[in-house]
Amino acid sequence: MALYAGFNTTAVHAGQEPDPLTGAVIPPIYQTSTFVQDGINVLRAGHEYSRGSNPTRNGFETQLAALEHGTAAFAFASGLAAEDALLRAVLRPGDHIVLGGDGYGGTNRLINGLLGPWGVANTAVDITDLAAVAAAVQPGNTAVLWVETPSNPLLGIADLAGWAKLAHAAGALLVVDNTFASPYLQRPLDLGADVVVHSTTKYIGGHSDVLGGAVVVADRSFRGRELAEAVGYQQFAGGAVAGPQDCYLAARGLKTLGLRMERHNSNAQALAEWLRDKPGVAEVLYPGLPEHPGHALAARQMSGFGGIVSLRFAGGAAAARAFAESTRLFALSVSLGGVESLICYCSEMTHASVRGTGLAVPVDLVRLSVGVEDLVDLQADLAHALERTRGFSSNGVMLHA
Ligand SMILES: Cc1ncc(COP(=O)(O)O)c(C=O)c1O
């Protein structure tokens, strides 16, 4: 019988066994590029060179694969490096991707800007509309369906079991970016997805002190090859691996993911409820609110609603910009998922690359990454910033100073 089954126990122990040599409770950081051989190609513990394998990276990969219920995980230098490696492992020129239209702008830039010139086409779809997803599939060409849920920054909720059915009917893979939910709140592989990707920079690292990404695969084959083998080869041959220090930080963050997510959830829920009737706030986007169109679905496929809240302002872009520039605790920055609260004006920051396209983010929208600080302080900070937006009319004109 397995020694443990719970999420938090797995997070603390999977792949994180004490060092057998010294008994150190925390496995050491193997800061080495190469490993001594006892004879030509006689490897002491299977390690030859850290691009191929490194014990610190492997420990983190084991920990994450266990939490996502995957067969194997692969750690990369950033979320986009992970996405790039995955796509180049499974796609061929001439392939087509059905791409969730509401998602991280950098993913869109990767797929259009880097893969486009290599002959990979894509169609963007509304992630909440399964009929639109079905209509976008090109039989024989579509190799990947890619979706992010909750989405960034509109907090749309996609029906993962429905997306998986459509992907498999077309002989395609379903890839889910699980960065916003984290494995603590959502396990896409259990819902039928084939691959999960993460920016481990966000909730997994959890402290805004490391960049990283990961691919986690289910036990599936595609085009006659095991997914784990295809992605593992890409990681080794492409070489965009995460270094040992970064893997150590990500593994340490992952141990407290469950504790942090509980606090992110409760702070975000309380702030979303508090914000929705504030003057000047036109709409609060948060799947934990009963009026959110994806609320019932999120309640079914997630075990909490997460730490990201987006707001739209009646006073338009001017009010949203003034709000984003007026908080003092919420730091004006890109990124999310750390213990500290952040605020972002997405249309000109994280999503500037899709400005002017059909995927542009509304200019009256501000995204909050709600941290783990005390609710009373976060509320006071937002109340102060709301005061600064009071004078804007619906067309963004300042009515009085
Ligand atoms: C949902 C999501 N996926 C992927 C990425 C890309 O990750 P990274 O910045 O680590 O390359 C981000 C970054 O913001 C993100 O928010």
The ligand as an SDF file (V2000), in Angstrom:
LIG
                    3D

 16 16  0  0  0  0  0  0  0  0999 V2000
   -1.2280   31.3230  -18.1700 C   0  0  0  0  0  0  0  0  0  0  0  0
    0.2140   31.4840  -18.5450 C   0  0  0  0  0  0  0  0  0  0  0  0
    0.8110   30.5450  -19.2880 N   0  0  0  0  0  0  0  0  0  0  0  0
    2.1070   30.6580  -19.6610 C   0  0  0  0  0  0  0  0  0  0  0  0
    2.8700   31.7590  -19.3050 C   0  0  0  0  0  0  0  0  0  0  0  0
    4.2960   31.8520  -19.7650 C   0  0  0  0  0  0  0  0  0  0  0  0
    5.1650   31.5430  -18.7050 O   0  0  0  0  0  0  0  0  0  0  0  0
    6.6260   32.1810  -18.5200 P   0  0  0  0  0  0  0  0  0  0  0  0
    6.4600   33.6490  -18.3140 O   0  0  0  0  0  0  0  0  0  0  0  0
    7.1560   31.4480  -17.3200 O   0  0  0  0  0  0  0  0  0  0  0  0
    7.3990   31.8820  -19.7620 O   0  0  0  0  0  0  0  0  0  0  0  0
    2.2870   32.7510  -18.5320 C   0  0  0  0  0  0  0  0  0  0  0  0
    3.0840   33.9340  -18.1360 C   0  0  0  0  0  0  0  0  0  0  0  0
    2.5790   34.9200  -17.6940 O   0  0  0  0  0  0  0  0  0  0  0  0
    0.9180   32.6220  -18.1460 C   0  0  0  0  0  0  0  0  0  0  0  0
    0.2930   33.5640  -17.4230 O   0  0  0  0  0  0  0  0  0  0  0  0
  1  2  1  0
  2  3  1  0
  2 15  2  0
  3  4  2  0
  4  5  1  0
  5  6  1  0
  5 12  2  0
  6  7  1  0
  7  8  1  0
  8  9  2  0
  8 10  1  0
  8 11  1  0
 12 13  1  0
 12 15  1  0
 13 14  2  0
 15 16  1  0
M  END
$$$$
